[in-house]
Amino acid sequence: MTYQNQTPNSCNQSDYSSSCRVNVNGSAQEQKFIENLIIESIEIYGQNIFYLPRTYVNKDTILNEVESSEFTQALEVRAYVNNVEGWEGQGELLSKFGIRVEDKTTFIFSRAKFEEKVDDNAVLNVEGRPNEGDLIWFPITKHLFEIKFVEVERPFYQLGKGYVWECQCELFEYSDEELNTGVADIDAIENAFANAITVNFAVGGSGDFTVGEVVAGGTSNVTAEVKAWDSANRQLQVFNRTGIFTIPETVTGQTSGAAWTSASYNTLNNVNSEVDQNFDFETQDDDILDFTEGNPFGTFASTTDTTI
């Protein structure tokens, strides 16, 4: 039997239907093989993390800014930590505002596994991929990271296809977001750092509030979550308020049934902060500036002063 190669003129690489055209992208079977190898590698060398999709509560459509958001799901998925030697970034920095922790890291997800474990079980703001602004909880070190950028072209189209999402993350800076994921360690972050105030009650109430329940004002219809309850001093610490309680009004626990009449509270005293000085500034500035004037800073360019 005689074998003979085709002449060069009969193999046109620009002819996509030609059987002799070089296929640098690989076949569907080859792509699936590479994908399975990557999934297996991440399953072996990766870590279990929780992916928290962000839900927009209020969004400024003019400035395109998210004013408030919440996290109500924590979906477990396998991810590979790109740097096994520790966190990236600048670490701990001593600045004029105190100590800042700027840890960074990169989590790598299999696209197929991300679709199965996260995308099919959650409503993402941008479907089909990890979203910038979503959170990743790393249970081993109990760190919460925020996705800052998702690299979609690394590695660069092996056999003509992408197989992973590379999420570049920074340590999350909590700013009063609501965390109700059902994972105790994650939800405890809100309890520890959310802006919380103390409501003082008058004598004559009944029952004891329970930590974590929702309380509601009978007149204002304002709701809040219970952080702590001091029955001896009749003081209730709450966070996640939806407004301002009326004084007086009956505040009722939606789970415990406890009912007490509010006497006073101060929205400027954040009990979750040891360095909060909002109330001090609010009271002491009256000794410096006269806010009864139309312009306490002077009469320059005043629209009511006709002498200048």
N, C-alpha and C positions, 0 to 999 in steps of 0.2 A: 504494500500500500504506500502510496506517495503522498506526502504532506506538502502543501504549498501555501505560503503567505499571500494575502491579498496585496495587490500593488498599491502604493501610496495614493494614487489618484482615485481609487475606488473607496477610500475611507475619509469622508469629509466630517471634520469635528464640529462644524457649524450646523450639520444636519442632525437635529435632536432625535430623529427616528432611526438613525444609522445604528446597526447592531455592534459595530466596531468602535463606536465613539467611547472615549475614556470617561467613566463615571466616577468622578472624584468625590461625589457626595455619598456614595455607598447605597446599598439597597435598604429597603424597609427592615429586612431581617437583621442586617448589620447594625442599623441604628437601634433596634430593639435590644440587641445583644449588649451594646455599649450602655444603654439605659439601665438594663438589669444589673450590669456590673457596678454601676454607680450607686444604685439603690442598695445593693448588697454591701458595698463599702461603707456607706453611711450607716446602715443598720449595725455593722460590726464596730466601727470606730466612732460613731456619733453619740449624742446624748439626747435624752428625752427632755423636751422643752414644752412650754405652753405658749400658744400663739393667741394674742388678745386683739381681736378686730375692734377698731375705733368706730363708735357710732356718734354722728354729729347731732347734738341737741339743738344748738342755736348757731347759725352761720350767717355772717355778714356777707350778703351777696354782692354788695357794692365794692367793698375792699377785699372780698374773697378771703376772709379770715374766719376761723372757727372760734366762736366766743365761748362755747362750753361743749363738752363731749362726755361720753360715758363708755364703760367697758363692761359688758354683761356676759361675755363668753370667754372661756379659757380652753382652747382646743389642743390636745396633746399630739405632738408630732415629733419625729426623729430629725435631728439636725447635726451637722458636723461643725465643730468649733475650729475655725481656720488656723488660729494661733494657739498651739498647745502649750506654749511656754508661759502663758499668762495674758492678762489684759493688755491691750494696746493703748495708745493715747498718752497724755502727759501725766496721768495718775493724780496724786494729791498735790494741790498747789495752794500756797498761802498767799491770798490776795487781800486787798484793802477791805473786802467784804467778808473776810473769814476764809476758812478752808474750803476749797472746791475740789471735788473728786471728778476727774474727767477721764474715766475709764471708757475704752472703746473696744469693740470686738466685731468679728464677722461670722455670721451664721450662714451655712450653706444647706439649702433644702433641695431634695429631689423634686423636680417639677411634677412628676407623676404622683408621688406620695403627698405633696402639698395639695394637689387637686383632690385627692381621695380623703385626706384627713381634715383639711381646712376649708377649701373652696366649696366643696359639696355640702358642707355643714354650717356655713355662715354666709351672711350677706356682706360682701366687701364693698367698699366705696368704689374701687376699681376691680372688677371681677377678673379672675384668671391668674392673679399674681399677688405676691405680698405687696402691701401698701406702705408707702412712707407715712409715718405717724402712728402706725400700729405698734403694739408692744410685744416683747418677748420676755417671758419669765424663765430664768435659769435656776431650777430648783436646788442644784448642788450648792451654789454659793448664795442663793436667795437674793439675786440681783434682778432688777427689772430694767430692761433696755428698750429704747425707742428706735425704730427703724428710720434712718436718715436718708438712705439711698439704696436702691435695688439695682445691682449690676446684672444685666440680662445677656451680655455677650462675652462672658468669661466662664469656661474656655470658649474660644472663638469658633463656634459651629463645627464641632468634630463630626465628620461625615455628613456635614450639611444640616446639623440640627443642634438645638440647645437642650440641655438635660437638667440644668440646675438653676436655682435662684440664689444669688449671692447677696445677702442682706448686710450692709454696713450699718452698725448700730452704735449708739452712745448711751451712757447711763441716763435713765429717765429722770427728769426733774418734775416732781409732782406739783401741779398748780390747780388744785381743787377739783380734779376730775372725779367722777363717781365710779367706784369699783365694786361691782356686784357680780363676781364671776363664779362664786360657789367654792373657790379655792381659798381656804382660810388664811394662808400666808399672804396671798395677794390682797385680799379684802382688808387685812389688818393694816395695810399701808394707808388707806383712806382714814381709818380710825385714828391713826397716829399723827397724820399730817394735815388733815382737812381743817379748814377754819371752823373752830368750835367756840360757842359762847355759853354762858351760864344764865339760866332763867331761874329767878327767885320766886317762890310761891308763898301765898298767904296761908295762914293756919286754917284747918278745917277740911283739907282734902282727904281722899281715900285711895288706898291701894299703893302698890310699888311699881314703878316703871321697870322694864327689863332692857338690858343693853342690846342694841341692835334693832329694837322695834321702832315703828313709825308712830310719831305723835302728831296730833292735829289740833289746831285752835278752833274752838266752837264758833267764834265770831269772824275771825279773819280767814279761816279755812287754810291757813298756812300749815305746811307739814315739815317735819324734820326727823332725823334719825337720832336715837339716843346713844350717847357716848358713855355717860355715867350718871348714876342717880344717888344722891346723898339724902336719905330720908330724914336723918336727924336735923340737918340744917335746911331741909326743904329746897335743895338746889339741884337742878337738872342741867346737865351738859348735853348740848345737841349740836349736830352739824348737818350739812346739806339742807339748809332752810330754803324754802321756796318764796319767802317774803318776810314781813315783819309782824310779830305777834301783837295783838291788841292788848292794852293794859286797862282794865282787867278783862280776862276771858278765861273760859274753862279749857284747859289743855288735857286731852284724853289720849291714853295709850291705846293704839289700835289692836294690840295683842293682849296686853295685861288688863286692860279696862280701867287702869288707874286714872283718876280725874282730880286735878288740882287747879286752883285759880291763880293765874299769873299776877305777880305783884310788881316786878321790875326786872329789867335785864339791860345789858349794854352790848351793842353790836361791835364796839371797838376793841373789847378785850378778848383776844384770841387765847383760849386756855391751852392750845396746843403749841404755843410758842413762848419760850422763856425770854426772848429778846424783843417781843412785841411792845412798841411804845406809842401806838396810835392814840390811845386815850390821853397820854401825857401831852402829846403835841396838840391834840384838840382842845385841851383845857388851858394849857399854858400860853398858847398863842394869843389868847384874848388879852393878856397883859402886855403884849408887844404891838399888836395891830388892833385898830378900832374898826370892827366890821360893821358898825352902824353907819359909817360913811359910804357914800357911793363909790369912792375910790380911796381905799385906806392907804394906798402907796403914794399919794400926792395929788396935786391938782393939775398936773401937766396934761394937756390935751383933754381936759374935762369938757364934756358937752353941756354941763349945767353951771359951771363957773364962768360968769361973764366978765370977770376982772382980768382974764389972761387971753 
